[in-house]
């Protein structure tokens, strides 16, 4: 593999090995956040947020900018604690195991709960093949057939047919939408149980957005997905469940106003503020 300094945040992976990664697909897991509050220094940004993110479902986090959606997402794989002055209360459970408890390290958590970021970030000095396998090298995981794993992950990310004859090219040779799917393939290589996505289509054109959305839906049976999006049409198209975040007053922390099946939140929500937001009356 080409030598370079690797940004662990860019991959959403961890530095230590987790048994079985890179060999057999892990079972999708349920994430359950309970009474999660968060701070940056003295500023409280989330207030007692509770949400169940079911296995084999896509959960969309929606709400205006600045209401804590991305912070909540980063809490789900212990990336919040990397930020200076960050603090946290409450718990997050992965199939019943507290990811902040003594049985799981942060590195183990980030191997089981992957992250795809807003801006596609393939490693520029690595080939497509090397990009897909980068997570295995970082986690210390092994696979008996790396070529088969590369093909499997690119197929799962909907990118194999477009790249099977270009695996020796650099990742930056791809279009923006292809780069994002390459990042998805890179995350899938370590066989996560959950995949977090922070506005994965915000930098993409409509055609690339459609392809990434189709990829998300095709992956939902294999991995639990939690996605932050400001696009209400996208939330309606790709998600099974939604959680609506809102800041009620300036300088107040974000809260979950309402959560439940996407169809209900978009057609018959319990809180009138939810209806106002999803129909575009504010936000």
KEMAR-953089 format. One line per 3 residues: number of its first residue (from 0); their letters; for each residue x, y, z of N, C-alpha, C. Coordinates in steps of 0.02 Angstrom, whole numbers, plus 50000, padded with zeros to 5 digits. Atoms other than C-alpha are relative to their C-alpha. Layout:
BEGIN
NUM	A	X Y Z X Y Z X Y Z | ... .
***
This chain:
BEGIN
0	XXX	50042 49940 50000 50000 50000 50000 50044 50062 50000 | 49962 49938 50002 50060 50175 49963 50005 50029 50070 | 49989 49972 49933 50135 50255 50117 49973 50071 50004 .
3	XXX	50023 49932 49988 50046 50408 50185 49972 50005 50070 | 50031 49990 49935 49981 50484 50345 49925 49995 49991 | 50071 50013 50007 49803 50423 50370 49961 50037 50052 .
6	XXX	50045 49965 49955 49665 50528 50446 49947 49950 50023 | 50046 50050 49974 49570 50407 50558 49929 50026 50001 | 50067 49972 50002 49422 50526 50568 49971 49994 49929 .
9	XXX	50024 50003 50069 49413 50525 50377 49971 49932 49984 | 50025 50067 50016 49387 50337 50374 49943 49979 50045 | 50050 50023 49952 49274 50324 50525 50018 49933 50030 .
12	XXX	49977 50065 49974 49379 50174 50578 50044 50011 50060 | 49961 49998 49939 49485 50131 50726 50069 49970 49989 | 49932 50023 50007 49665 50083 50758 50011 49928 50023 .
15	XXX	49988 50067 49973 49644 49916 50847 49957 49948 49967 | 50035 50054 50033 49587 49747 50788 49937 49980 50037 | 50061 50030 49972 49412 49679 50816 49992 49932 49969 .
18	XXX	50003 50067 50027 49392 49491 50797 49948 49993 49945 | 50047 50017 50052 49313 49435 50634 49993 50054 49946 | 50009 49948 50050 49323 49601 50541 50037 49981 49937 .
21	XXX	49969 50015 50063 49359 49583 50357 49989 49928 49976 | 50011 50070 50020 49300 49401 50352 49926 49987 49990 | 50071 50016 50005 49116 49370 50390 49959 50061 50018 .
24	XXX	50042 49942 49985 48981 49504 50384 49971 49996 50070 | 50031 49997 49934 48923 49558 50556 49925 50010 49994 | 50072 49990 50000 48739 49556 50600 49985 50073 50013 .
27	XXX	50021 49931 49984 48654 49726 50592 49977 50005 50073 | 50015 49992 49929 48629 49795 50767 49953 50059 50011 | 50042 49944 49980 48505 49907 50854 50040 50047 50045 .
30	XXX	49971 49949 49957 48571 50070 50928 49945 50033 50040 | 50049 49969 49958 48479 50145 51074 50033 50054 50042 | 49975 49943 49961 48521 50319 51140 49949 50015 50055 .
33	XXX	50044 49988 49944 48450 50355 51312 50022 50062 50039 | 49988 49938 49962 48441 50530 51389 50069 50030 49986 | 49935 49974 50019 48593 50590 51292 50000 50077 50001 .
36	XXX	49987 49928 50000 48651 50767 51332 50073 50011 49983 | 49931 49988 50022 48809 50847 51262 50018 50073 50009 | 49973 49933 49990 48918 50998 51293 50064 50009 49959 .
39	XXX	49934 49977 50021 49061 51092 51211 50021 50053 50049 | 49985 49954 49946 49140 51174 51361 49938 50012 50042 | 50059 49984 49960 49002 51265 51454 49936 50003 49959 .
42	XXX	50058 49994 50044 48886 51268 51303 49967 49932 49991 | 50038 50062 50008 48754 51133 51308 49968 49999 49932 | 50024 50002 50069 48710 51076 51132 49945 49948 49989 .
45	XXX	50053 50050 50004 48595 50926 51164 49970 49989 50068 | 50035 50007 49936 48464 50899 51299 49960 49935 50001 | 50037 50061 49984 48409 50723 51353 49966 49970 49937 .
48	XXX	50026 50030 50062 48390 50646 51180 49999 49924 50005 | 50008 50072 50000 48322 50469 51175 49973 49977 49933 | 50021 50023 50066 48305 50371 51014 50022 49928 49989 .
51	XXX	49982 50068 50021 48300 50190 50958 50008 49998 49924 | 49985 50006 50071 48381 50157 50789 50003 49926 49984 | 50011 50072 50006 48320 49986 50737 50046 49968 49949 .
54	XXX	49959 50039 50047 48424 49852 50652 49963 49992 49934 | 50025 50010 50068 48401 49835 50464 49948 50054 49981 | 50043 49943 50017 48316 50005 50455 50045 50061 49987 .
57	XXX	49967 49936 50009 48368 50176 50394 49964 50052 50043 | 50028 49948 49957 48341 50311 50525 50029 50067 49977 | 49978 49933 50022 48349 50493 50465 49994 50048 50058 .
60	XXX	50001 49946 49951 48394 50635 50583 49989 50065 49962 | 50019 49940 50038 48308 50793 50521 49993 50058 50049 | 50008 49940 49959 48294 50972 50583 50042 50056 49972 .
63	XXX	49962 49943 50025 48362 51147 50552 50074 49995 50017 | 49928 49998 49986 48548 51184 50549 50012 50023 50072 | 49980 49978 49934 48630 51200 50718 49961 49971 50058 .
66	XXX	50041 50028 49946 48508 51092 50817 50029 49936 50030 | 49965 50055 49967 48633 50955 50861 49998 49933 49966 | 50006 50065 50035 48601 50820 50730 50068 49967 49990 .
69	XXX	49934 50029 50013 48782 50797 50680 50037 49983 50064 | 49970 50016 49935 48840 50805 50861 49971 49934 50026 | 50032 50062 49979 48714 50669 50903 50028 49941 49961 .
72	XXX	49974 50053 50042 48777 50565 50757 50071 49980 50022 | 49931 50014 49979 48958 50580 50814 50003 49967 50068 | 50004 50033 49935 48908 50528 50990 49990 49925 49991 .
75	XXX	50018 50070 50010 48845 50364 50917 50059 49954 49986 | 49940 50043 50005 49022 50304 50878 50060 50030 50036 | 49949 49974 49954 49118 50400 51011 50049 50047 49966 .
78	XXX	49957 49949 50030 49188 50532 50894 49991 50068 50033 | 50012 49938 49964 49112 50671 50999 50056 50013 50051 | 49952 49992 49946 49238 50639 51137 50069 50022 49974 .
81	XXX	49936 49977 50029 49382 50680 51017 50004 50076 49999 | 50000 49927 50004 49329 50863 51010 50024 50031 50066 | 49978 49967 49939 49414 50981 51133 49940 50024 50042 .
84	XXX	50050 49978 49950 49309 51018 51289 49933 49965 49994 | 50063 50035 50008 49174 50894 51235 49984 49960 50064 | 50023 50039 49943 49070 50813 51373 49933 49969 49982 .
87	XXX	50058 50039 50018 48926 50691 51375 49967 49971 50062 | 50038 50035 49948 48789 50622 51488 49950 49954 49965 | 50046 50048 50029 48670 50477 51459 50037 49939 49975 .
90	XXX	49969 50061 50024 48706 50312 51370 49979 49985 49928 | 50015 50026 50067 48713 50234 51197 50015 49926 50001 | 49992 50072 49996 48687 50047 51183 49997 49969 49930 .
93	XXX	49996 50038 50063 48735 49934 51038 49978 49929 50016 | 50030 50064 49981 48622 49782 51052 50007 49987 50075 | 50002 50007 49928 48613 49813 51238 50065 50014 50036 .
96	XXX	49935 49987 49969 48799 49846 51269 50016 50075 49996 | 49985 49929 49997 48845 50022 51325 50066 50014 49965 | 49938 49987 50037 48972 50087 51199 50048 50045 50038 .
99	XXX	49957 49960 49957 49039 50204 51333 50019 49963 50064 | 49986 50040 49941 49052 50063 51460 50069 49967 49997 | 49933 50029 49995 49205 49961 51512 50014 49943 49952 .
102	XXX	49989 50060 50041 49179 49815 51392 50020 50017 49928 | 49982 49980 50068 49207 49914 51230 50045 50062 50003 | 49957 49941 50007 49350 50032 51191 49973 50043 49943 .
105	XXX	50021 49955 50055 49325 50182 51077 50021 49971 49933 | 49978 50028 50063 49426 50093 50943 49956 49942 49978 | 50046 50054 50017 49315 49939 50952 49934 50027 49975 .
108	XXX	50064 49970 50019 49160 50048 50941 50003 50026 49929 | 49996 49970 50067 49222 50139 50786 50010 49949 49945 | 49997 50054 50050 49258 49974 50700 49931 49970 49988 .
111	XXX	50068 50029 50007 49080 49913 50733 49950 50051 49973 | 50046 49947 50022 48997 50081 50696 50040 50047 49955 | 49962 49961 50047 49069 50159 50538 49969 50067 49986 .
114	XXX	50024 49932 50014 49052 50337 50475 50018 50019 49928 | 49989 49969 50066 49032 50416 50303 49986 50074 50008 | 50005 49930 49986 49060 50602 50304 49967 50039 49943 .
117	XXX	50036 49957 50047 48978 50747 50213 50037 50008 49934 | 49960 49991 50060 49121 50775 50091 50037 49935 49984 | 49962 50060 50017 49191 50624 49997 50074 50010 50014 .
120	XXX	49930 49991 49980 49367 50593 50062 50043 49938 49986 | 49953 50055 50015 49459 50454 49970 50072 50023 50012 | 49930 49982 49990 49645 50448 50009 50032 50013 49932 .
123	XXX	49980 49981 50068 49721 50540 49860 50060 49961 49973 | 49941 50036 50025 49885 50442 49850 49990 49925 49997 | 50016 50071 50003 49798 50273 49859 49959 49984 49939 .
126	XXX	50042 50024 50055 49724 50172 49717 49930 49984 50027 | 50067 50020 49979 49541 50123 49719 50003 49937 50043 | 49993 50062 49961 49589 49950 49780 50027 50015 50070 .
129	XXX	49969 49984 49936 49699 50021 49918 49952 50040 50045 | 50050 49963 49961 49561 50141 49972 49951 49953 50033 | 50049 50047 49972 49439 49998 49996 50030 49962 50059 .
132	XXX	49968 50042 49949 49564 49898 50099 50032 50041 50056 | 49966 49959 49950 49627 50046 50201 49975 49987 50070 | 50027 50011 49933 49510 50012 50346 50026 49937 50032 .
135	XXX	49973 50062 49973 49574 49835 50366 50071 50012 50026 | 49932 49986 49978 49752 49898 50376 50000 50040 50065 | 50003 49958 49941 49703 50027 50505 49977 49962 50062 .
138	XXX	50027 50037 49943 49606 49906 50615 50043 49940 50019 | 49961 50060 49987 49732 49766 50602 49963 49936 49982 | 50039 50059 50020 49598 49650 50531 50032 49967 49939 .
141	XXX	49971 50038 50055 49644 49516 50404 49944 49969 49958 | 50046 50036 50043 49557 49437 50256 50040 49952 49957 | 49964 50050 50038 49606 49280 50164 50003 50015 49925 .
144	XXX	50005 49985 50072 49557 49350 49993 49984 50073 49991 | 50013 49928 50006 49579 49538 49979 49966 50019 49935 | 50030 49982 50064 49531 49541 49795 49925 49987 50001 .
147	XXX	50072 50016 49995 49364 49456 49832 49966 50051 50045 | 50030 49951 49955 49334 49579 49975 49991 50067 49964 | 50006 49938 50039 49369 49728 49861 49939 49997 49955 .
150	XXX	50058 50007 50045 49243 49663 49735 49935 50000 50039 | 50061 50004 49960 49115 49623 49869 49979 50069 50025 | 50017 49934 49972 49124 49796 49948 49981 50049 49946 .
153	XXX	50018 49955 50055 49121 49888 49783 49931 49982 49971 | 50067 50020 50022 48969 49786 49731 49947 50024 50049 | 50048 49978 49950 48881 49823 49895 49990 50076 49997 .
156	XXX	50005 49927 50005 48918 50008 49868 49976 50022 49931 | 50026 49983 50067 48851 50000 49689 50052 50030 49954 | 49946 49968 50037 49020 50043 49614 50042 49952 49959 .
159	XXX	49957 50049 50032 49093 49881 49547 50001 50006 49924 | 50002 49999 50073 49035 49891 49366 50035 50061 49972 | 49969 49938 50024 49100 50069 49351 50075 50001 50012 .
162	XXX	49929 49995 49981 49272 50032 49425 50039 49936 49993 | 49965 50065 50000 49316 49848 49399 50061 49999 49956 | 49941 49997 50044 49438 49893 49260 50045 50059 50017 .
165	XXX	49962 49940 49982 49508 50044 49353 50028 49996 50071 | 49982 50007 49929 49560 49974 49522 50070 50026 50015 | 49933 49973 49989 49739 50033 49498 50005 50075 49994 .
168	XXX	50001 49927 50005 49687 50214 49470 49991 50031 50069 | 50009 49964 49938 49686 50345 49607 49927 50016 50014 | 50069 49987 49981 49527 50379 49704 49975 50067 49976 .
171	XXX	50020 49934 50021 49527 50561 49651 49981 50003 49926 | 50020 50001 50071 49500 50508 49469 49925 49989 49992 | 50072 50012 50003 49319 50468 49511 49960 50065 50006 .
174	XXX	50045 49944 49990 49171 50587 49506 49982 50006 50074 | 50018 49990 49930 49103 50658 49668 49955 49945 50027 | 50045 50053 49978 48963 50530 49678 50035 49933 50005 .
177	XXX	49961 50062 49997 49082 50388 49640 50047 50000 50060 | 49956 49994 49942 49203 50451 49772 49961 49985 50065 | 50038 50013 49939 49064 50448 49902 49984 49926 50006 .
180	XXX	50013 50072 49997 49019 50269 49855 50064 49961 50015 | 49936 50031 49981 49204 50225 49867 50010 50004 50075 | 49995 49993 49927 49202 50293 50044 49953 49953 50036 .
183	XXX	50046 50049 49972 49049 50186 50080 50031 49930 49996 | 49968 50065 50008 49142 50034 50011 50057 49992 50051 | 49945 50002 49952 49292 50077 50121 49974 49986 50070 .
186	XXX	50030 50012 49935 49180 50082 50274 49973 49929 50006 | 50029 50067 49998 49096 49917 50228 50053 49946 50006 | 49948 50052 50001 49263 49825 50213 50014 49972 50069 .
189	XXX	49987 50025 49932 49280 49811 50403 49937 49970 50031 | 50061 50034 49980 49104 49737 50413 49967 50032 50061 | 50033 49968 49943 49021 49865 50527 49929 49974 50009 .
192	XXX	50070 50017 49987 48855 49828 50610 49954 50060 49987 | 50037 49938 50009 48800 50010 50594 50041 50046 49956 | 49966 49950 50042 48842 50142 50463 49967 50067 50010 .
195	XXX	50025 49932 49990 48823 50326 50507 50019 50042 49940 | 49988 49958 50058 48808 50453 50366 49980 50071 50016 | 50012 49930 49984 48823 50640 50392 49991 50040 49936 .
198	XXX	50017 49964 50062 48735 50726 50245 50042 49974 49941 | 49955 50029 50050 48818 50607 50121 49988 50024 49929 | 50016 49978 50068 48734 50686 49968 50002 50076 49992 .
201	XXX	50006 49927 50003 48748 50872 50010 50047 50031 49949 | 49952 49972 50047 48898 50898 49894 49992 49969 49930 | 50008 50037 50062 48828 50792 49751 49946 50030 49956 .
204	XXX	50051 49980 50048 48728 50829 49594 49940 49953 50006 | 50061 50041 49992 48550 50759 49578 50008 49928 49976 | 49993 50068 50025 48601 50608 49474 50042 49958 50048 .
207	XXX	49958 50036 49952 48740 50558 49595 49962 49989 50065 | 50041 50008 49940 48621 50588 49740 49953 49941 49994 | 50046 50057 50011 48496 50466 49666 50036 49934 50006 .
210	XXX	49962 50062 49997 48630 50333 49646 50020 49984 50072 | 49981 50012 49931 48692 50355 49825 49939 49980 50041 | 50061 50020 49964 48512 50347 49889 49981 49928 49985 .
213	XXX	50014 50069 50017 48486 50185 49794 50048 49952 50036 | 49950 50040 49963 48646 50119 49874 49979 49994 50073 | 50022 50001 49930 48581 50166 50047 49943 49950 50009 .
216	XXX	50056 50045 49994 48418 50075 50019 50021 49927 49990 | 49979 50069 50012 48507 49921 49951 50040 49971 50058 | 49960 50022 49944 48618 49913 50105 49959 49989 50064 .
219	XXX	50038 49999 49938 48478 49928 50232 49987 49931 50030 | 50010 50067 49974 48452 49740 50246 50063 49971 50031 | 49936 50028 49978 48637 49713 50283 50032 50038 50057 .
222	XXX	49968 49959 49948 48684 49856 50399 49950 50053 50022 | 50043 49947 49973 48589 49975 50513 50029 50067 49978 | 49976 49936 50026 48599 50152 50440 49966 50057 50037 .
225	XXX	50026 49938 49971 48579 50320 50526 50029 50057 49958 | 49979 49947 50047 48585 50472 50411 49974 50068 50023 | 50020 49930 49990 48583 50659 50442 49986 50029 49931 .
228	XXX	50016 49968 50063 48496 50753 50302 49958 50062 50012 | 50042 49940 49999 48424 50927 50272 49948 49997 49943 | 50043 50007 50058 48333 50865 50117 49939 49957 50019 .
231	XXX	50060 50036 49978 48155 50819 50165 49978 49948 49950 | 50017 50050 50050 48124 50730 50000 50045 49939 50007 | 49954 50055 49990 48278 50626 50031 49981 49959 50062 .
234	XXX	50021 50036 49940 48223 50583 50208 49939 49957 49986 | 50061 50037 50016 48054 50530 50140 50016 49940 49955 | 49984 50054 50047 48134 50424 50003 50039 49943 50032 .
237	XXX	49953 50052 49979 48270 50332 50097 49988 49971 50069 | 50002 50021 49931 48219 50318 50279 49936 49961 50017 | 50057 50035 49971 48105 50200 50374 49972 50038 50060 .
240	XXX	50018 49963 49940 48105 50306 50532 50036 50067 50000 | 49972 49933 49996 48140 50489 50571 50001 50024 50072 | 50000 49964 49937 48189 50593 50721 50009 50074 49984 .
243	XXX	49999 49928 50014 48153 50780 50717 50032 50037 50058 | 49964 49961 49951 48279 50888 50810 49983 50074 49992 | 50018 49929 50002 48243 51069 50857 50029 50036 50060 .
246	XXX	49984 49954 49945 48309 51213 50960 49940 50045 50010 | 50062 49963 49989 48158 51294 51040 50012 50075 50007 | 49983 49930 49993 48243 51459 51083 50075 50008 49988 .
249	XXX	49929 49986 50011 48410 51541 51040 50039 49984 50063 | 49953 50018 49947 48555 51478 51146 49977 49941 50042 | 50024 50060 49966 48453 51328 51203 50029 49938 49964 .
252	XXX	49976 50061 50032 48514 51149 51171 49948 49968 49955 | 50045 50036 50043 48440 51042 51035 49965 49943 50036 | 50040 50055 49972 48304 50916 51079 49967 49961 49944 .
255	XXX	50041 50038 50047 48212 50777 50990 49927 50016 50015 | 50070 49982 49991 48036 50844 50968 49956 49939 49991 | 50043 50057 50017 47966 50685 50892 50040 49951 49959 .
258	XXX	49969 50052 50041 48022 50520 50818 49949 49945 49987 | 50046 50054 50018 47936 50375 50733 50006 49982 49927 | 49998 50018 50071 47897 50299 50563 49998 50062 49956 .
261	XXX	49994 49942 50044 47941 50417 50422 49932 50020 49971 | 50065 49985 50030 47769 50403 50342 49956 50039 50048 | 50041 49965 49951 47686 50459 50503 50025 50071 50012 .
264	XXX	49973 49933 49988 47804 50606 50534 49985 50047 49942 | 50011 49957 50058 47775 50669 50358 49926 50011 49984 | 50071 49993 50017 47587 50643 50350 49955 50016 50060 .
267	XXX	50043 49990 49942 47517 50643 50527 50041 50003 50064 | 49958 49996 49940 47645 50699 50657 49960 50020 50061 | 50034 49983 49938 47597 50720 50839 50010 50074 50019 .
270	XXX	49983 49931 49982 47681 50891 50857 49992 50045 49939 | 50010 49956 50058 47627 51036 50744 50065 50029 49973 | 49936 49974 50024 47807 51096 50736 50033 49953 49950 .
273	XXX	49974 50049 50048 47855 50935 50648 49969 50010 49932 | 50035 49989 50063 47723 50964 50515 50024 50064 49967 | 49976 49937 50027 47780 51144 50494 50068 49992 49967 .
276	XXX	49932 50008 50027 47959 51087 50465 50000 49957 49937 | 49996 50046 50057 47930 50941 50347 49963 50029 49939 | 50035 49969 50057 47811 51047 50241 50032 50065 49978 .
279	XXX	49962 49942 50023 47937 51189 50227 49978 50067 50026 | 50023 49936 49973 47851 51321 50333 50055 50036 50038 | 49941 49969 49971 48016 51351 50422 50058 49952 49992 .
282	X	49941 50042 50004 48194 51286 50423 50035 50001 49934 .
***
